[in-house]
């Protein structure tokens, strides 16, 4: 299938395994250069190998999404080595299973920073270039728990619902720039 994205550059967050890895591999099969991120060096190496096995170009970045100060430097590295980000896949791992009450506020804060605030800041960093080029795609991966809560995943359900609302709001401010 030709999605018309050959030659574009993608940033796929949390792509050392699972859904992020699969999305990175699929983009590479479409001829997209892919920056892959994660905290697991072995998993990132495997993702790079998968991308290269289909003739793709990959850049692996050891990136902890909780570190908001690292965002500008990582995006600059991508821009220097692959070009501007055309496709952003906002994807994160999840917090530990948690009931609806009794959680330490610090766990909520850390999870919010890693799962929501980091994605907002990364999007803020790449969106102006997409608008300037009048081409860009932002996909934010959440879970069905954002709509129908899943038992014992209170933090995940809450934060992914926040991402869903934020993503819909972003659309209101970006749809005028769509092709």
Helices and strands as residue ranges (DSSP letters): E 9-12, H 18-29, E 33-38, H 41-53, E 58-62, G 68-70, H 71-81, E 87-90, H 105-112, I 113-117, H 118-133, E 137-140, G 144-146, H 154-174, G 175-177
